[in-house]
Amino acid sequence: MDVAARVTSKGQVTVPKAVREALGVNDGDALIFRVEGNRAIITRTPDFLELAGQLQIPASKKNAAWDHVIKSTRVSRAAKNR
């Protein structure tokens, strides 16, 4: 889909309705602009609360101190790379 929009004198752009609908963008949502070469890619920022519960957590890492999880992960990765 190609949709055009104009930049105002203040550098603002209105995101066209078709683009908002395609991305599921609503009032108050944050967007990310990523520049790749001579074009920009616009994405909606993920809602991290929507991601909650979607990842499997190994039993050994549940209810563990974060420092312990990081240390054990680093030790495990180092052992695999030997």
Backbone as JSON, one array per atom type, in Angstrom:
{
  "sequence": "MDVAARVTSKGQVTVPKAVREALGVNDGDALIFRVEGNRAIITRTPDFLELAGQLQIPASKKNAAWDHVIKSTRVSRAAKNR",
  "N": [[0.85, -1.18, 0.0], [0.67, 2.13, -0.9], [0.58, 5.33, 0.34], [0.19, 8.78, 0.32], [1.35, 11.67, 2.17], [1.55, 15.0, 3.45], [4.19, 17.06, 4.72], [4.11, 19.36, 7.36], [4.95, 22.86, 8.0], [6.01, 22.72, 10.5], [7.16, 20.3, 10.57], [5.48, 18.19, 10.94], [3.44, 15.29, 10.35], [0.41, 13.96, 9.28], [-0.81, 10.83, 9.94], [-2.14, 8.87, 7.51], [-5.56, 7.7, 7.38], [-5.96, 5.1, 6.26], [-3.48, 3.93, 6.68], [-3.28, 4.05, 9.48], [-5.36, 2.33, 10.15], [-4.44, -0.06, 8.98], [-2.18, -0.57, 10.52], [-3.27, -0.72, 12.99], [-3.34, 1.48, 14.68], [-4.16, 3.7, 17.27], [-5.62, 6.58, 18.98], [-3.2, 8.14, 20.99], [-1.35, 6.07, 20.84], [2.06, 5.04, 20.49], [4.57, 5.5, 18.01], [7.21, 4.07, 16.08], [9.87, 5.29, 14.2], [11.93, 4.12, 11.78], [14.85, 4.57, 10.01], [15.96, 3.47, 6.96], [18.32, 3.51, 4.72], [17.22, 5.55, 2.16], [14.61, 5.7, 3.02], [11.84, 5.64, 5.33], [10.61, 3.56, 7.89], [7.64, 2.89, 9.47], [6.41, 1.79, 12.51], [4.16, 0.39, 14.9], [4.61, 0.72, 18.37], [5.28, -2.07, 20.44], [2.86, -3.35, 22.74], [3.78, -4.16, 25.72], [2.42, -5.37, 27.78], [0.54, -6.89, 26.47], [2.1, -8.94, 25.62], [2.62, -10.43, 27.83], [2.84, -13.53, 29.43], [3.13, -15.01, 27.14], [5.54, -16.19, 26.7], [7.42, -19.09, 27.41], [8.68, -19.92, 30.51], [11.48, -21.39, 31.88], [11.33, -23.79, 34.53], [13.45, -23.67, 36.31], [14.08, -21.01, 36.34], [11.94, -19.62, 37.28], [10.65, -17.55, 39.82], [13.19, -16.86, 40.62], [16.03, -14.86, 41.61], [16.82, -11.99, 39.67], [19.52, -11.41, 39.11], [20.65, -13.92, 39.51], [19.44, -15.38, 37.44], [20.52, -14.12, 35.16], [23.28, -14.65, 35.54], [23.33, -17.5, 35.51], [22.4, -17.95, 32.92], [24.46, -16.82, 31.39], [26.59, -18.5, 32.1], [25.66, -20.93, 31.09], [25.53, -20.35, 28.32], [28.23, -19.84, 27.8], [29.3, -22.35, 28.24], [28.18, -23.79, 26.13], [29.47, -22.61, 23.98], [32.02, -23.54, 24.01]],
  "CA": [[0.0, 0.0, 0.0], [1.35, 3.42, -0.94], [-0.32, 6.44, 0.67], [0.98, 10.01, 0.45], [0.98, 12.66, 3.18], [2.42, 16.18, 3.38], [4.85, 17.5, 5.94], [3.8, 20.76, 7.63], [6.12, 23.71, 8.26], [6.55, 22.32, 11.8], [7.72, 18.95, 10.44], [4.48, 17.21, 11.36], [2.75, 14.53, 9.31], [-0.78, 13.24, 9.71], [-0.79, 9.45, 9.45], [-3.42, 8.66, 6.83], [-6.49, 6.75, 7.99], [-5.72, 3.74, 5.76], [-2.26, 3.43, 7.34], [-3.63, 3.82, 10.89], [-6.17, 1.11, 10.23], [-3.61, -1.22, 8.65], [-1.26, -0.82, 11.64], [-4.02, -0.81, 14.25], [-2.92, 2.62, 15.49], [-5.25, 4.45, 17.87], [-5.2, 7.79, 19.7], [-2.29, 7.94, 22.11], [-0.34, 5.05, 20.57], [3.39, 5.53, 20.11], [5.08, 4.92, 16.79], [8.66, 4.06, 15.92], [10.32, 5.58, 12.85], [13.26, 3.56, 11.54], [15.34, 5.0, 8.72], [16.78, 2.49, 6.25], [18.69, 4.14, 3.46], [16.48, 6.79, 1.88], [13.19, 5.56, 3.35], [11.52, 5.45, 6.74], [9.64, 2.51, 8.18], [6.87, 3.26, 10.65], [5.77, 0.65, 13.18], [3.53, 0.67, 16.19], [5.4, 0.13, 19.44], [4.55, -3.18, 21.04], [2.3, -3.2, 24.07], [4.44, -5.26, 26.42], [1.45, -6.08, 28.61], [-0.09, -7.88, 25.62], [3.03, -10.05, 25.46], [2.74, -11.16, 29.09], [2.34, -14.89, 29.45], [3.31, -15.68, 25.86], [6.82, -16.87, 26.7], [7.58, -20.17, 28.37], [9.8, -19.69, 31.41], [11.91, -22.66, 32.47], [11.05, -23.9, 35.96], [14.64, -23.28, 37.07], [14.21, -19.56, 36.37], [10.77, -19.02, 37.91], [10.84, -17.09, 41.19], [14.62, -16.72, 40.9], [16.51, -13.48, 41.56], [17.22, -11.64, 38.32], [20.98, -11.57, 39.01], [20.92, -15.35, 39.38], [19.02, -15.79, 36.09], [21.53, -13.62, 34.21], [24.53, -15.39, 35.74], [23.18, -18.88, 35.05], [22.28, -17.91, 31.47], [25.8, -16.58, 30.84], [27.37, -19.72, 32.3], [25.14, -21.91, 30.15], [25.95, -19.97, 26.97], [29.68, -20.02, 27.71], [29.56, -23.79, 28.14], [27.79, -24.21, 24.78], [30.4, -22.06, 23.0], [33.36, -24.13, 24.17]],
  "C": [[0.89, 1.23, 0.0], [0.33, 4.52, -0.69], [0.55, 7.66, 0.91], [0.44, 10.89, 1.58], [1.96, 13.81, 3.07], [3.0, 16.49, 4.75], [4.52, 18.98, 6.13], [5.09, 21.54, 7.88], [6.76, 23.38, 9.61], [7.14, 20.91, 11.76], [6.75, 17.86, 10.85], [3.82, 16.54, 10.15], [1.53, 13.89, 9.95], [-0.7, 11.85, 9.1], [-2.15, 9.18, 8.81], [-4.25, 7.54, 7.47], [-6.22, 5.32, 7.55], [-4.49, 3.11, 6.43], [-2.55, 3.14, 8.81], [-4.41, 2.54, 11.05], [-5.33, -0.14, 9.96], [-2.67, -1.58, 9.79], [-1.99, -1.0, 12.96], [-3.63, 0.29, 15.21], [-4.15, 3.38, 15.98], [-4.71, 5.7, 18.55], [-4.29, 7.42, 20.86], [-1.24, 6.86, 21.9], [0.97, 5.7, 20.17], [3.84, 4.79, 18.86], [6.6, 4.98, 16.8], [8.95, 4.35, 14.45], [11.74, 5.03, 12.72], [13.67, 3.96, 10.13], [16.27, 3.93, 8.16], [17.09, 3.08, 4.88], [17.95, 5.44, 3.27], [14.99, 6.66, 2.16], [13.03, 5.34, 4.85], [10.47, 4.37, 6.86], [8.96, 2.9, 9.49], [6.23, 1.99, 11.22], [5.15, 1.13, 14.48], [4.4, 0.03, 17.26], [4.59, -1.0, 20.07], [4.01, -2.82, 22.41], [2.8, -4.4, 24.87], [3.49, -6.02, 27.34], [0.71, -7.13, 27.79], [0.79, -9.12, 25.46], [3.13, -10.93, 26.72], [2.11, -12.54, 28.97], [2.54, -15.64, 28.15], [4.64, -16.44, 25.78], [6.85, -17.96, 27.76], [8.82, -19.87, 29.22], [10.19, -21.02, 32.03], [11.69, -22.65, 33.99], [12.23, -23.44, 36.8], [14.79, -21.76, 37.19], [12.98, -18.87, 36.97], [11.1, -18.7, 39.36], [12.3, -17.03, 41.59], [14.99, -15.24, 40.84], [17.05, -13.2, 40.16], [18.73, -11.81, 38.12], [21.35, -13.04, 38.82], [20.56, -15.85, 37.98], [20.05, -15.36, 35.06], [22.81, -14.42, 34.32], [24.41, -16.81, 35.2], [23.05, -18.95, 33.53], [23.65, -17.71, 30.83], [26.68, -17.82, 30.97], [26.95, -20.79, 31.3], [25.6, -21.62, 28.72], [27.45, -20.17, 26.79], [30.03, -21.49, 27.54], [29.23, -24.31, 26.73], [28.8, -23.75, 23.72], [31.81, -22.63, 23.11], [33.61, -25.21, 23.18]]
}
